[in-house]
Amino acid sequence: MFLDTVLIGEELKSLRTKKGLSLNKVSKDLGIHSNTLSKYEKDATDMQIGSLYELLNYYEVDEMIFFKVIR
């Protein structure tokens, strides 16, 4: 299965904005640089799977549901 990394990034941004969270808030809470999070939201190509799961956990989104949405 091919995963569209741009679509993953767009969905991550959508999850963040739907919760009313800023890049800075999420970055601070997770201990990552806001530029890194912004880059992931544009294109998740360089994102490690652990970072993706950490974000999904933070947004309280089940991984299986997330992957169904982006498929």
PDB file of N, CA, C and O in Angstrom, chain B, residues numbered from 101:
ATOM      1  N   MET B 101       0.840  -1.177   0.000  1.00  0.00           N
ATOM      2  CA  MET B 101       0.000   0.000   0.000  1.00  0.00           C
ATOM      3  C   MET B 101       0.886   1.241   0.000  1.00  0.00           C
ATOM      4  O   MET B 101       1.829   1.338   0.786  1.00  0.00           O
ATOM      5  N   PHE B 102       0.587   2.164  -0.861  1.00  0.00           N
ATOM      6  CA  PHE B 102       1.316   3.427  -0.973  1.00  0.00           C
ATOM      7  C   PHE B 102       0.638   4.473  -0.094  1.00  0.00           C
ATOM      8  O   PHE B 102      -0.576   4.664  -0.174  1.00  0.00           O
ATOM      9  N   LEU B 103       1.419   5.147   0.742  1.00  0.00           N
ATOM     10  CA  LEU B 103       0.875   6.211   1.579  1.00  0.00           C
ATOM     11  C   LEU B 103       1.287   7.561   1.013  1.00  0.00           C
ATOM     12  O   LEU B 103       2.464   7.803   0.747  1.00  0.00           O
ATOM     13  N   ASP B 104       0.327   8.417   0.837  1.00  0.00           N
ATOM     14  CA  ASP B 104       0.559   9.765   0.332  1.00  0.00           C
ATOM     15  C   ASP B 104       1.007  10.643   1.500  1.00  0.00           C
ATOM     16  O   ASP B 104       0.198  10.996   2.358  1.00  0.00           O
ATOM     17  N   THR B 105       2.287  10.994   1.533  1.00  0.00           N
ATOM     18  CA  THR B 105       2.836  11.738   2.663  1.00  0.00           C
ATOM     19  C   THR B 105       2.295  13.161   2.752  1.00  0.00           C
ATOM     20  O   THR B 105       2.236  13.729   3.843  1.00  0.00           O
ATOM     21  N   VAL B 106       1.902  13.740   1.632  1.00  0.00           N
ATOM     22  CA  VAL B 106       1.293  15.074   1.654  1.00  0.00           C
ATOM     23  C   VAL B 106      -0.091  14.984   2.291  1.00  0.00           C
ATOM     24  O   VAL B 106      -0.469  15.841   3.090  1.00  0.00           O
ATOM     25  N   LEU B 107      -0.833  13.957   1.939  1.00  0.00           N
ATOM     26  CA  LEU B 107      -2.158  13.749   2.525  1.00  0.00           C
ATOM     27  C   LEU B 107      -2.062  13.494   4.032  1.00  0.00           C
ATOM     28  O   LEU B 107      -2.889  13.987   4.798  1.00  0.00           O
ATOM     29  N   ILE B 108      -1.070  12.737   4.451  1.00  0.00           N
ATOM     30  CA  ILE B 108      -0.852  12.513   5.883  1.00  0.00           C
ATOM     31  C   ILE B 108      -0.620  13.844   6.582  1.00  0.00           C
ATOM     32  O   ILE B 108      -1.217  14.118   7.623  1.00  0.00           O
ATOM     33  N   GLY B 109       0.243  14.664   6.011  1.00  0.00           N
ATOM     34  CA  GLY B 109       0.527  15.972   6.592  1.00  0.00           C
ATOM     35  C   GLY B 109      -0.703  16.849   6.661  1.00  0.00           C
ATOM     36  O   GLY B 109      -0.944  17.505   7.674  1.00  0.00           O
ATOM     37  N   GLU B 110      -1.483  16.867   5.596  1.00  0.00           N
ATOM     38  CA  GLU B 110      -2.703  17.675   5.576  1.00  0.00           C
ATOM     39  C   GLU B 110      -3.678  17.215   6.651  1.00  0.00           C
ATOM     40  O   GLU B 110      -4.320  18.038   7.304  1.00  0.00           O
ATOM     41  N   GLU B 111      -3.790  15.912   6.837  1.00  0.00           N
ATOM     42  CA  GLU B 111      -4.702  15.380   7.849  1.00  0.00           C
ATOM     43  C   GLU B 111      -4.200  15.702   9.260  1.00  0.00           C
ATOM     44  O   GLU B 111      -5.001  15.983  10.151  1.00  0.00           O
ATOM     45  N   LEU B 112      -2.901  15.662   9.463  1.00  0.00           N
ATOM     46  CA  LEU B 112      -2.351  16.038  10.769  1.00  0.00           C
ATOM     47  C   LEU B 112      -2.656  17.501  11.082  1.00  0.00           C
ATOM     48  O   LEU B 112      -3.022  17.840  12.207  1.00  0.00           O
ATOM     49  N   LYS B 113      -2.503  18.353  10.089  1.00  0.00           N
ATOM     50  CA  LYS B 113      -2.825  19.767  10.282  1.00  0.00           C
ATOM     51  C   LYS B 113      -4.307  19.938  10.581  1.00  0.00           C
ATOM     52  O   LYS B 113      -4.685  20.723  11.451  1.00  0.00           O
ATOM     53  N   SER B 114      -5.135  19.210   9.868  1.00  0.00           N
ATOM     54  CA  SER B 114      -6.572  19.283  10.092  1.00  0.00           C
ATOM     55  C   SER B 114      -6.934  18.854  11.514  1.00  0.00           C
ATOM     56  O   SER B 114      -7.764  19.493  12.161  1.00  0.00           O
ATOM     57  N   LEU B 115      -6.324  17.790  11.998  1.00  0.00           N
ATOM     58  CA  LEU B 115      -6.574  17.335  13.365  1.00  0.00           C
ATOM     59  C   LEU B 115      -6.191  18.412  14.374  1.00  0.00           C
ATOM     60  O   LEU B 115      -6.924  18.673  15.329  1.00  0.00           O
ATOM     61  N   ARG B 116      -5.044  19.029  14.152  1.00  0.00           N
ATOM     62  CA  ARG B 116      -4.567  20.071  15.070  1.00  0.00           C
ATOM     63  C   ARG B 116      -5.500  21.267  15.072  1.00  0.00           C
ATOM     64  O   ARG B 116      -5.879  21.759  16.135  1.00  0.00           O
ATOM     65  N   THR B 117      -5.872  21.735  13.896  1.00  0.00           N
ATOM     66  CA  THR B 117      -6.704  22.933  13.819  1.00  0.00           C
ATOM     67  C   THR B 117      -8.127  22.675  14.316  1.00  0.00           C
ATOM     68  O   THR B 117      -8.746  23.566  14.898  1.00  0.00           O
ATOM     69  N   LYS B 118      -8.653  21.469  14.096  1.00  0.00           N
ATOM     70  CA  LYS B 118      -9.987  21.136  14.604  1.00  0.00           C
ATOM     71  C   LYS B 118     -10.031  21.173  16.124  1.00  0.00           C
ATOM     72  O   LYS B 118     -11.073  21.455  16.716  1.00  0.00           O
ATOM     73  N   LYS B 119      -8.896  20.887  16.753  1.00  0.00           N
ATOM     74  CA  LYS B 119      -8.817  20.939  18.211  1.00  0.00           C
ATOM     75  C   LYS B 119      -8.470  22.340  18.719  1.00  0.00           C
ATOM     76  O   LYS B 119      -8.389  22.570  19.926  1.00  0.00           O
ATOM     77  N   GLY B 120      -8.267  23.274  17.784  1.00  0.00           N
ATOM     78  CA  GLY B 120      -7.960  24.647  18.172  1.00  0.00           C
ATOM     79  C   GLY B 120      -6.574  24.823  18.761  1.00  0.00           C
ATOM     80  O   GLY B 120      -6.351  25.710  19.584  1.00  0.00           O
ATOM     81  N   LEU B 121      -5.645  23.979  18.340  1.00  0.00           N
ATOM     82  CA  LEU B 121      -4.285  24.005  18.874  1.00  0.00           C
ATOM     83  C   LEU B 121      -3.331  24.715  17.917  1.00  0.00           C
ATOM     84  O   LEU B 121      -3.436  24.571  16.699  1.00  0.00           O
ATOM     85  N   SER B 122      -2.417  25.471  18.472  1.00  0.00           N
ATOM     86  CA  SER B 122      -1.404  26.136  17.650  1.00  0.00           C
ATOM     87  C   SER B 122      -0.208  25.208  17.451  1.00  0.00           C
ATOM     88  O   SER B 122      -0.010  24.248  18.196  1.00  0.00           O
ATOM     89  N   LEU B 123       0.577  25.522  16.429  1.00  0.00           N
ATOM     90  CA  LEU B 123       1.830  24.795  16.210  1.00  0.00           C
ATOM     91  C   LEU B 123       2.711  24.880  17.450  1.00  0.00           C
ATOM     92  O   LEU B 123       3.300  23.887  17.878  1.00  0.00           O
ATOM     93  N   ASN B 124       2.791  26.072  18.016  1.00  0.00           N
ATOM     94  CA  ASN B 124       3.661  26.269  19.186  1.00  0.00           C
ATOM     95  C   ASN B 124       3.210  25.450  20.385  1.00  0.00           C
ATOM     96  O   ASN B 124       4.046  24.895  21.098  1.00  0.00           O
ATOM     97  N   LYS B 125       1.915  25.364  20.621  1.00  0.00           N
ATOM     98  CA  LYS B 125       1.384  24.595  21.755  1.00  0.00           C
ATOM     99  C   LYS B 125       1.720  23.119  21.604  1.00  0.00           C
ATOM    100  O   LYS B 125       2.240  22.497  22.530  1.00  0.00           O
ATOM    101  N   VAL B 126       1.424  22.561  20.440  1.00  0.00           N
ATOM    102  CA  VAL B 126       1.687  21.138  20.212  1.00  0.00           C
ATOM    103  C   VAL B 126       3.188  20.866  20.281  1.00  0.00           C
ATOM    104  O   VAL B 126       3.620  19.891  20.897  1.00  0.00           O
ATOM    105  N   SER B 127       3.968  21.718  19.657  1.00  0.00           N
ATOM    106  CA  SER B 127       5.426  21.549  19.662  1.00  0.00           C
ATOM    107  C   SER B 127       5.983  21.563  21.075  1.00  0.00           C
ATOM    108  O   SER B 127       6.807  20.725  21.440  1.00  0.00           O
ATOM    109  N   LYS B 128       5.529  22.514  21.855  1.00  0.00           N
ATOM    110  CA  LYS B 128       6.001  22.622  23.244  1.00  0.00           C
ATOM    111  C   LYS B 128       5.603  21.392  24.051  1.00  0.00           C
ATOM    112  O   LYS B 128       6.417  20.832  24.786  1.00  0.00           O
ATOM    113  N   ASP B 129       4.340  20.974  23.910  1.00  0.00           N
ATOM    114  CA  ASP B 129       3.858  19.815  24.665  1.00  0.00           C
ATOM    115  C   ASP B 129       4.604  18.536  24.308  1.00  0.00           C
ATOM    116  O   ASP B 129       4.834  17.686  25.169  1.00  0.00           O
ATOM    117  N   LEU B 130       4.984  18.398  23.037  1.00  0.00           N
ATOM    118  CA  LEU B 130       5.651  17.173  22.585  1.00  0.00           C
ATOM    119  C   LEU B 130       7.174  17.276  22.561  1.00  0.00           C
ATOM    120  O   LEU B 130       7.866  16.287  22.321  1.00  0.00           O
ATOM    121  N   GLY B 131       7.690  18.479  22.812  1.00  0.00           N
ATOM    122  CA  GLY B 131       9.143  18.649  22.846  1.00  0.00           C
ATOM    123  C   GLY B 131       9.800  18.582  21.481  1.00  0.00           C
ATOM    124  O   GLY B 131      10.928  18.107  21.349  1.00  0.00           O
ATOM    125  N   ILE B 132       9.087  19.064  20.456  1.00  0.00           N
ATOM    126  CA  ILE B 132       9.682  19.145  19.122  1.00  0.00           C
ATOM    127  C   ILE B 132       9.650  20.594  18.654  1.00  0.00           C
ATOM    128  O   ILE B 132       8.868  21.400  19.159  1.00  0.00           O
ATOM    129  N   HIS B 133      10.483  20.915  17.711  1.00  0.00           N
ATOM    130  CA  HIS B 133      10.544  22.284  17.198  1.00  0.00           C
ATOM    131  C   HIS B 133       9.306  22.550  16.334  1.00  0.00           C
ATOM    132  O   HIS B 133       8.855  21.671  15.600  1.00  0.00           O
ATOM    133  N   SER B 134       8.766  23.757  16.426  1.00  0.00           N
ATOM    134  CA  SER B 134       7.568  24.098  15.651  1.00  0.00           C
ATOM    135  C   SER B 134       7.826  24.021  14.151  1.00  0.00           C
ATOM    136  O   SER B 134       6.915  23.707  13.385  1.00  0.00           O
ATOM    137  N   ASN B 135       9.047  24.301  13.721  1.00  0.00           N
ATOM    138  CA  ASN B 135       9.375  24.172  12.292  1.00  0.00           C
ATOM    139  C   ASN B 135       9.283  22.713  11.836  1.00  0.00           C
ATOM    140  O   ASN B 135       8.888  22.430  10.704  1.00  0.00           O
ATOM    141  N   THR B 136       9.649  21.802  12.723  1.00  0.00           N
ATOM    142  CA  THR B 136       9.567  20.377  12.398  1.00  0.00           C
ATOM    143  C   THR B 136       8.113  19.964  12.233  1.00  0.00           C
ATOM    144  O   THR B 136       7.761  19.277  11.274  1.00  0.00           O
ATOM    145  N   LEU B 137       7.270  20.384  13.169  1.00  0.00           N
ATOM    146  CA  LEU B 137       5.850  20.058  13.070  1.00  0.00           C
ATOM    147  C   LEU B 137       5.237  20.670  11.816  1.00  0.00           C
ATOM    148  O   LEU B 137       4.447  20.022  11.130  1.00  0.00           O
ATOM    149  N   SER B 138       5.593  21.899  11.517  1.00  0.00           N
ATOM    150  CA  SER B 138       5.089  22.558  10.312  1.00  0.00           C
ATOM    151  C   SER B 138       5.499  21.776   9.068  1.00  0.00           C
ATOM    152  O   SER B 138       4.700  21.600   8.148  1.00  0.00           O
ATOM    153  N   LYS B 139       6.742  21.308   9.043  1.00  0.00           N
ATOM    154  CA  LYS B 139       7.234  20.520   7.911  1.00  0.00           C
ATOM    155  C   LYS B 139       6.440  19.221   7.779  1.00  0.00           C
ATOM    156  O   LYS B 139       6.077  18.828   6.671  1.00  0.00           O
ATOM    157  N   TYR B 140       6.171  18.558   8.896  1.00  0.00           N
ATOM    158  CA  TYR B 140       5.377  17.326   8.861  1.00  0.00           C
ATOM    159  C   TYR B 140       3.985  17.584   8.286  1.00  0.00           C
ATOM    160  O   TYR B 140       3.441  16.756   7.556  1.00  0.00           O
ATOM    161  N   GLU B 141       3.417  18.743   8.625  1.00  0.00           N
ATOM    162  CA  GLU B 141       2.071  19.056   8.151  1.00  0.00           C
ATOM    163  C   GLU B 141       2.033  19.402   6.668  1.00  0.00           C
ATOM    164  O   GLU B 141       0.969  19.365   6.051  1.00  0.00           O
ATOM    165  N   LYS B 142       3.170  19.733   6.099  1.00  0.00           N
ATOM    166  CA  LYS B 142       3.243  20.012   4.663  1.00  0.00           C
ATOM    167  C   LYS B 142       3.542  18.751   3.869  1.00  0.00           C
ATOM    168  O   LYS B 142       3.012  18.546   2.777  1.00  0.00           O
ATOM    169  N   ASP B 143       4.403  17.905   4.437  1.00  0.00           N
ATOM    170  CA  ASP B 143       4.815  16.672   3.770  1.00  0.00           C
ATOM    171  C   ASP B 143       5.506  15.800   4.807  1.00  0.00           C
ATOM    172  O   ASP B 143       6.581  16.142   5.302  1.00  0.00           O
ATOM    173  N   ALA B 144       4.890  14.681   5.131  1.00  0.00           N
ATOM    174  CA  ALA B 144       5.381  13.818   6.200  1.00  0.00           C
ATOM    175  C   ALA B 144       6.453  12.832   5.737  1.00  0.00           C
ATOM    176  O   ALA B 144       6.687  11.826   6.407  1.00  0.00           O
ATOM    177  N   THR B 145       7.104  13.097   4.615  1.00  0.00           N
ATOM    178  CA  THR B 145       8.089  12.171   4.063  1.00  0.00           C
ATOM    179  C   THR B 145       9.174  11.790   5.068  1.00  0.00           C
ATOM    180  O   THR B 145       9.512  10.613   5.193  1.00  0.00           O
ATOM    181  N   ASP B 146       9.718  12.760   5.779  1.00  0.00           N
ATOM    182  CA  ASP B 146      10.824  12.498   6.700  1.00  0.00           C
ATOM    183  C   ASP B 146      10.368  12.171   8.119  1.00  0.00           C
ATOM    184  O   ASP B 146      11.194  12.055   9.024  1.00  0.00           O
ATOM    185  N   MET B 147       9.073  12.022   8.318  1.00  0.00           N
ATOM    186  CA  MET B 147       8.542  11.746   9.647  1.00  0.00           C
ATOM    187  C   MET B 147       8.722  10.277   9.998  1.00  0.00           C
ATOM    188  O   MET B 147       8.412   9.392   9.200  1.00  0.00           O
ATOM    189  N   GLN B 148       9.223  10.030  11.189  1.00  0.00           N
ATOM    190  CA  GLN B 148       9.348   8.658  11.652  1.00  0.00           C
ATOM    191  C   GLN B 148       8.000   8.185  12.170  1.00  0.00           C
ATOM    192  O   GLN B 148       7.204   8.984  12.663  1.00  0.00           O
ATOM    193  N   ILE B 149       7.743   6.886  12.060  1.00  0.00           N
ATOM    194  CA  ILE B 149       6.455   6.325  12.449  1.00  0.00           C
ATOM    195  C   ILE B 149       6.161   6.598  13.926  1.00  0.00           C
ATOM    196  O   ILE B 149       5.010   6.818  14.301  1.00  0.00           O
ATOM    197  N   GLY B 150       7.193   6.582  14.754  1.00  0.00           N
ATOM    198  CA  GLY B 150       7.004   6.873  16.178  1.00  0.00           C
ATOM    199  C   GLY B 150       6.481   8.283  16.406  1.00  0.00           C
ATOM    200  O   GLY B 150       5.656   8.509  17.292  1.00  0.00           O
ATOM    201  N   SER B 151       6.958   9.229  15.612  1.00  0.00           N
ATOM    202  CA  SER B 151       6.491  10.611  15.716  1.00  0.00           C
ATOM    203  C   SER B 151       5.033  10.727  15.276  1.00  0.00           C
ATOM    204  O   SER B 151       4.254  11.473  15.869  1.00  0.00           O
ATOM    205  N   LEU B 152       4.676   9.988  14.241  1.00  0.00           N
ATOM    206  CA  LEU B 152       3.292   9.986  13.785  1.00  0.00           C
ATOM    207  C   LEU B 152       2.377   9.448  14.879  1.00  0.00           C
ATOM    208  O   LEU B 152       1.343  10.045  15.176  1.00  0.00           O
ATOM    209  N   TYR B 153       2.754   8.325  15.476  1.00  0.00           N
ATOM    210  CA  TYR B 153       1.936   7.744  16.537  1.00  0.00           C
ATOM    211  C   TYR B 153       1.859   8.661  17.753  1.00  0.00           C
ATOM    212  O   TYR B 153       0.822   8.727  18.413  1.00  0.00           O
ATOM    213  N   GLU B 154       2.935   9.359  18.051  1.00  0.00           N
ATOM    214  CA  GLU B 154       2.930  10.302  19.162  1.00  0.00           C
ATOM    215  C   GLU B 154       1.922  11.428  18.900  1.00  0.00           C
ATOM    216  O   GLU B 154       1.175  11.812  19.800  1.00  0.00           O
ATOM    217  N   LEU B 155       1.900  11.953  17.681  1.00  0.00           N
ATOM    218  CA  LEU B 155       0.940  12.998  17.326  1.00  0.00           C
ATOM    219  C   LEU B 155      -0.489  12.467  17.367  1.00  0.00           C
ATOM    220  O   LEU B 155      -1.380  13.137  17.889  1.00  0.00           O
ATOM    221  N   LEU B 156      -0.716  11.289  16.833  1.00  0.00           N
ATOM    222  CA  LEU B 156      -2.057  10.727  16.845  1.00  0.00           C
ATOM    223  C   LEU B 156      -2.539  10.502  18.273  1.00  0.00           C
ATOM    224  O   LEU B 156      -3.705  10.746  18.583  1.00  0.00           O
ATOM    225  N   ASN B 157      -1.657  10.043  19.131  1.00  0.00           N
ATOM    226  CA  ASN B 157      -2.000   9.863  20.538  1.00  0.00           C
ATOM    227  C   ASN B 157      -2.334  11.212  21.178  1.00  0.00           C
ATOM    228  O   ASN B 157      -3.305  11.327  21.926  1.00  0.00           O
ATOM    229  N   TYR B 158      -1.537  12.212  20.885  1.00  0.00           N
ATOM    230  CA  TYR B 158      -1.754  13.556  21.420  1.00  0.00           C
ATOM    231  C   TYR B 158      -3.114  14.099  20.973  1.00  0.00           C
ATOM    232  O   TYR B 158      -3.822  14.728  21.760  1.00  0.00           O
ATOM    233  N   TYR B 159      -3.476  13.857  19.711  1.00  0.00           N
ATOM    234  CA  TYR B 159      -4.756  14.325  19.178  1.00  0.00           C
ATOM    235  C   TYR B 159      -5.915  13.389  19.531  1.00  0.00           C
ATOM    236  O   TYR B 159      -7.066  13.651  19.182  1.00  0.00           O
ATOM    237  N   GLU B 160      -5.596  12.299  20.225  1.00  0.00           N
ATOM    238  CA  GLU B 160      -6.585  11.301  20.642  1.00  0.00           C
ATOM    239  C   GLU B 160      -7.308  10.673  19.455  1.00  0.00           C
ATOM    240  O   GLU B 160      -8.534  10.574  19.426  1.00  0.00           O
ATOM    241  N   VAL B 161      -6.507  10.252  18.478  1.00  0.00           N
ATOM    242  CA  VAL B 161      -7.031   9.634  17.258  1.00  0.00           C
ATOM    243  C   VAL B 161      -6.480   8.216  17.147  1.00  0.00           C
ATOM    244  O   VAL B 161      -5.272   8.003  17.249  1.00  0.00           O
ATOM    245  N   ASP B 162      -7.361   7.263  16.940  1.00  0.00           N
ATOM    246  CA  ASP B 162      -6.962   5.878  16.752  1.00  0.00           C
ATOM    247  C   ASP B 162      -6.214   5.739  15.420  1.00  0.00           C
ATOM    248  O   ASP B 162      -6.638   6.277  14.397  1.00  0.00           O
ATOM    249  N   GLU B 163      -5.107   5.014  15.455  1.00  0.00           N
ATOM    250  CA  GLU B 163      -4.278   4.860  14.252  1.00  0.00           C
ATOM    251  C   GLU B 163      -5.040   4.219  13.098  1.00  0.00           C
ATOM    252  O   GLU B 163      -4.887   4.630  11.948  1.00  0.00           O
ATOM    253  N   MET B 164      -5.853   3.221  13.396  1.00  0.00           N
ATOM    254  CA  MET B 164      -6.597   2.531  12.337  1.00  0.00           C
ATOM    255  C   MET B 164      -7.591   3.481  11.665  1.00  0.00           C
ATOM    256  O   MET B 164      -7.760   3.448  10.446  1.00  0.00           O
ATOM    257  N   ILE B 165      -8.230   4.305  12.445  1.00  0.00           N
ATOM    258  CA  ILE B 165      -9.172   5.284  11.875  1.00  0.00           C
ATOM    259  C   ILE B 165      -8.417   6.297  11.027  1.00  0.00           C
ATOM    260  O   ILE B 165      -8.868   6.661   9.940  1.00  0.00           O
ATOM    261  N   PHE B 166      -7.271   6.753  11.520  1.00  0.00           N
ATOM    262  CA  PHE B 166      -6.463   7.714  10.775  1.00  0.00           C
ATOM    263  C   PHE B 166      -6.090   7.148   9.410  1.00  0.00           C
ATOM    264  O   PHE B 166      -6.252   7.826   8.396  1.00  0.00           O
ATOM    265  N   PHE B 167      -5.603   5.937   9.375  1.00  0.00           N
ATOM    266  CA  PHE B 167      -5.167   5.355   8.099  1.00  0.00           C
ATOM    267  C   PHE B 167      -6.339   5.062   7.168  1.00  0.00           C
ATOM    268  O   PHE B 167      -6.169   5.068   5.949  1.00  0.00           O
ATOM    269  N   LYS B 168      -7.511   4.810   7.713  1.00  0.00           N
ATOM    270  CA  LYS B 168      -8.698   4.654   6.859  1.00  0.00           C
ATOM    271  C   LYS B 168      -9.071   5.991   6.230  1.00  0.00           C
ATOM    272  O   LYS B 168      -9.462   6.049   5.064  1.00  0.00           O
ATOM    273  N   VAL B 169      -8.950   7.051   6.997  1.00  0.00           N
ATOM    274  CA  VAL B 169      -9.287   8.397   6.493  1.00  0.00           C
ATOM    275  C   VAL B 169      -8.364   8.796   5.355  1.00  0.00           C
ATOM    276  O   VAL B 169      -8.825   9.335   4.349  1.00  0.00           O
ATOM    277  N   ILE B 170      -7.074   8.543   5.493  1.00  0.00           N
ATOM    278  CA  ILE B 170      -6.128   8.992   4.463  1.00  0.00           C
ATOM    279  C   ILE B 170      -6.057   8.045   3.272  1.00  0.00           C
ATOM    280  O   ILE B 170      -5.454   8.381   2.253  1.00  0.00           O
ATOM    281  N   ARG B 171      -6.645   6.902   3.383  1.00  0.00           N
ATOM    282  CA  ARG B 171      -6.597   5.943   2.287  1.00  0.00           C
ATOM    283  C   ARG B 171      -7.528   6.318   1.237  1.00  0.00           C
ATOM    284  O   ARG B 171      -7.628   5.625   0.224  1.00  0.00           O
TER     285      ARG B 171
END
